[in-house]
Amino acid sequence: MAVGPDTLPELKPVDGFRIGVASAGIKKPGRRDIVLMELCEGATVAGVFTKNAFCAAPVVLSKKHLAASSIRYLLVNTGNANAGTGEQGMRDATACCEALAERTGVSVEAVLPFSTGVIGEPLPVAKIVGALEAAKSDLSEDNWLNAAHGIMTTDTRAKAGCEQFEHEGKTVTLTGISKGAGMIMPNMATMLGYVATDAEVDQAQLQAWLTAATEQSFNRITVDGDTSTNDSCILAATGRSGVKVESSGEAADKFVSALNRLMLHLAQSIVRDGEGATKFVEVRVEKSASVREALDVAYTIAHSPLVKTALYASDPNWGRILACVGRAGVENLDLNAIEIYLNDVCIVEKGGRAASYTEEQGQAVMNGEEILIHVVLNRGDVCEAVWTTDLSTDYVHINADYRS
């Protein structure tokens, strides 16, 4: 189940970035579970990774390779996270990189590995290595849609987007894919995300823009409050468009705007496909004294099982939202100054239920698939938003049966 239409924009190819997809049979025979991405020589690459202390072996290795080499290949497998696997996991991730390096004539450090799936099980290296030739033979600039399907795990739909802009008569393209449905509260990025552009961008600047875009997109979503061991997001720039984007100026403004739109679209696509989701919910906190304060309130609401189950039931139980605001840890909170809305319906003001509120108004909002929970603290000028889902019986079933 997912919220909203299952439609994707046209995914424009990025010159200098090719993708191949294959089946290794890691978890299910015949399922596309290997995605190989090839970057042209001279491409720059930026990455952000999970801050979970038990980060997966491929995360450790990718961070090491990214710091040491010019990257030429990204190798993704689904069905196995290679997390919680100790030194053997590191050896297995390295073996996959070595096998690909041998077949492509690049250094081992030029390969970034990524894995997603069940934690704690040994990586099936032989199966992955056995599928490399098929993935290599499938390399094409027009393979974005197949790649979006190839990185899925419990996702019910592919997640992808594309942005383009014109600069001095030349077209710059940004295309990206992401995956994730459960274990979603990224603390850097998404479960897995890949964006490529044909702009020319210095590596340090690319990293700065990716980090900033991540903070306002993937770091503002939550399905269940769990941060994965494998979260990784990569931004690659091939430079093939002939447009060089400096740190400031018109081209920089256009590029950053396009990147932010694309990243937010990919992040919100994950929420819309949250495990068992029937609602897409924005929690917006306005007139806060600080970013931290606003996010504390927003996430307290977004993570509340009582709020999330009420959303699933389409129950306008506004007292649960009020209680979350009160326990969010905001110091010296003036209860009489707070306003809380469901969409544009005021439900709380002056310390209690709004005089104008009726149950019928609240019910009409809660019956919809897309809901805005809007909190006005009236103690500053900061506004922040996070995006989340309801908590359904399907979420419980999906995760109770995940390994069966």
N, C-alpha and C positions, 0 to 999 in steps of 0.2 A: 504494500500500500504506500502511496506517496501523494503529496499535495500539489495540485496544479497540473497543467497540461504537460504531457511527456513529449515536448518538442525541443529540437535543437536548431540553432542557426546554422547557416552554411559555414563549414569549417575550412577556411582558406589555408592552403599549404603555405609553409614558411620556407623560402628558398634557403638551402643549406642545412635543412633539418629533415631527416628521413626516419621512418618508423616501420618496424617489422613486427608481426604478431604470429605466435605459434602456440601449439598445444604440447605440453610436456606430461600431461596426465598427473599432475601433482596431487590433486584431491579427487578430481572426477575425470574419467577418460573422455577425451575429445573436447574438453573445455579449453578455451583460449586462456592460457595462464602465464604466458611469457610475452613480454613486450620489450623490444630492443629499439633504442633511439640512437641515431647516429648524428653527430654534429660535424660540420665542416671544419677544416683546419682554420685556426684563428678565431674561432667562436669564443665568447666569454661566458662564464657560468657562475651563477650565484645560488646559494642554498640556505635554507633554514631548516632546523631539525628539532625533534622533540627534546624537551627538558626533563623528561622522565628519567630518573637515575638508572633505571633498569633498561636503558635504551638497547635496541637490538644490535646485533653484530653488524648488519649492513649500514646502520646509522654511524657506528663508530668508524667503519672503514671508509664510508663516503666522506665524512668530515676530514679524515686523514688525507685521502686522495685529492679532495678539492683544494686543500691547502698546499699540496705539493706539486701539482701537475696541471697542464692544459687538458681539459676533459674532451674526449672524443665520443664516448659511448655511455649510455645509461641502460642498465639491465634490470628489469623488473620481473619479479615472480609473485604470483598470488597463490593462496592455498597453504602457505607456511610462512610464519613471521620471522623465523630464525632469531627469536628473542628468548631470553632465559636459557640459552644453550651454552654459555660459558666459552672456554677456549676452543672447543670443537666448533662452535658456531662461527668464530672468527676464521678458523681454518677453512670451513666450508664456504664462507663468503669470499674469501681470498681465492679458493680453488675455482669458483665460478668466474671471477675476474680474470684469472690466469688463462682459463680455457678460451674466453672471448678474446683476450689479448693475442693469444697464439693464432687465432683464426682471422684476425683483422690487421695484424702487424703493428699494433700500438703497444705502449708500455702498460703494465698492469695498473699503474697509478692513473692512467687515462680513462679508467672504467669506474663508474659509480654504480654500486649495487643497491637494490631496493627490494624489500620483501614485505608481504602483508598476508595475514592469515592467523592460524592457530599458534599461540605462544607455547614454547617449551618442548616442541618436537624437533628432532634433527632435520636439517635441510636435506631434501633428496637431490644431492648434487648430480648424481648420474642422470637423473631425468632432465634436469635443467640443461646440463651440458649437451645431452642428446638432442635437445630442441634448438640449439643455437644456430645450426646450419639452416634450418627451416625459417627461423626468424630473420636471419641474415638475407636469405633469398627473397624474403617478402618485403625488404626495405623499399619504401616509397614515400614521397612527400604528401601523398593523398590518403594516408592511412590513419588519420586522426580518429575517425569514428570507430574503427576496429580496435584502436588502442584504448579508447574510452571504455569499450566493453571488456577488453583484455585485462584491465586493472581492477575490475569489480570483484567484490567478495559477497557480502550480504546485501549489497546495493540491488535495487529493483530496476534501476534505469541508469543509462549512461549520463555522465555529467561533462559538458564541454561548452566552450564559448569562443567567440572570435571578435576582435575589434580591429578597425583599420582607421588610419587618418592620412591626410595628404600634407606634404610639406615640400614646398618649392618644386611642385610638379611631380613629386615622387610619392608613391604609396608605401606606407609602413604597415605591416601586418603583425598582430599578436594573436596567437591561437593557443588554447590551453585545455587541459582535461584535469579532472580530479576524481577521487573516489572516497567513499566513506559513508556509513549509515549508522553504525553503532560504535561504542567506545569513542565518543566525540565530545571532547572539550579540549581542543588543541591548545598547547602552551608554546606556540611558535608558528604552526602551520596547520595543514590538514592531514588526514591519514596519508594520502599521497596526492601530490599535485605537480603538474608539469606545464610550464608555459614557455613558448618559444616566440621569438621575434626576429625579424630580419633587419632591425635597426642595428647600428653600430654603437655600442655603449661600453665604456671603460668598466673593467670588472669591479673596481671599488664602488663606482657609482651605481652599477647594476645591483650590487649587494645592498647598498643603502636604500634604494628604491624598493627592492623586494621586501626588506625588513619592515619598512614603513607601510607598504601595502598590506602585508600580512597582519600587522597590528590592527588594522581597521577592517579586516575581512575574516580570515580564518581564526584569528584570536578574539573574535566576537561572536562565535557560534558555540552552541552546546546542545547536545541531544540528551546525554545522560550524566554529564559531569565527570566522565572518565577520560584521562589523557593517555593515549596509546604509547606503547614502547617504540613505535615505528614511524611516527609522524615525520614526513619529509616533504619539502616543497622546493622545486628547482625552477629557476628562470635562466634561460639561455638566449644569447643574442648572437646571431650569425654575421651581421653586418652586410648581408647581401643586397639590401635595398638601396645602398648608396647614400643613406641618410645617417649622418653622424650626430648623435644626441649628446650634447655637452651637459654639464651640471645645471645650467640655467639657460633661459631663453625660450623662444617660441616653440622650438622642437621639443625641449624638455617638458614644457607645460602640456603639450599635446600627448607626449608619451606617458607621462605620469597619470594624466586623466584617463587614458585608455587602459593602462595597467590597473589602476584602481577599480575601474568599472568591471573589467574582466575578472579580477580576483574576487570582488564582492559577489559577482554572479556565480562563480564556481563555489564559493563558500555557502551561499544561500541555497544552491542546488543540493548540497549535502544535507542541509536541514530539511528541505522539502522531501527528501528521500530518507529521513531518519527512520530507524527501524520501528515499524508499526505506526508511523506517524499518520494522524488524520487532520492535524492542524499545523499551520505555519504561523508562528507567533513572534512578533517584535515586541521586546520590552524596552521602552525608551524612558530614560530618566533625564528630566530637564531642570534647569536652574539649581544645579548642584554646586557645592563649594569647591569640588575638585573632581578630577577624572576618577581617582580611586574610589571616592565616595559614591559617585554615580554608578560605577561598575559593581561595587559591593551590593548596592540596592538591586540593580538589574539582575545580577547572578543569583542573589538570594531568592528572588521571585522565579527565575528561570529554572532553578534546580529544585524547587520545592515539590516533593511528591504530591502534596495535597493540592497545590495549584495545578500541577500537570494532570492529575487524575480528574480534577474538576473540568479542565479544558477538554479532556477526552469525553467526559459525560455531557459536555455542553451545558454545564451547570454554572450559572452566574453567582457563585459563592464568593462574593467580593471580600468577605471577612478574612479569607485565606491570604489574599493579596495584601490587605492592610497589615496582617500579622507579620508578613515577610518584611515589609518596610520597617516595622518596629523592631525586628530582631537583626537587622542588617549591620548593626554596630555603628551607626552614625551618631556621633557625639552631639549632645545639646540639641536634639531634634525638637523643633517646634511643631507639635502635632496639629495645632490649629491652622498652621500655614500650608499644610500639605493638601494637594489635590490629586486624586487618582481617577483615571478615565479608562473605560473600555471603548476603544475607537474614540468617538467624540461624545460618548455618554459619560457624564460626570457621576461617579459612584461614591466618592468620598470627598468631603470638605469640612473644615472647621472641627476636625477631630472625630467625625462620625459620618454616617450615611448622608449623602447629599439630599437636600430637601426636595430637589426636582426628580430624584431617581425613582424609577419604578422597575419592578421585577421584569415586566414585559420588555422594557428597553434593554436590560441586560441580557435577557434570553435571546432577543433578536441578534445581538452582537455575537453571542457565544454559539449560535447555530451556524455561523459562517466558517469556512475553511481557513480564512486568514484573519488574524485578530491582532490588534494593537493594544498592549497594556501600557498606559502612559501615566507616569508618575511625575508630578511637579513638586519639587521640594521647596522652592522659593527661598533659597539661601545662597545663591550665586548665579553665575552665568554659563556654567559648563553643561553640555548635553552629550550623553553617550547612549548607544543602543546595542543590544545583543539580540540574537535570533535563536529561537528554540522551537521545540515541538511539545505536543502533549505526551502523556505516558499511557499507552494502551495495553490491553491484554496481549496483543500480538507482539509487543516488545518483550514481554515476559516469555512468551512461547519461543520466540526466535533465539533468545539468549539462553534459555533453559535447555534447548535442543541443539545448541551451536555445534557441539562435537559429535552429535549422533548422526 
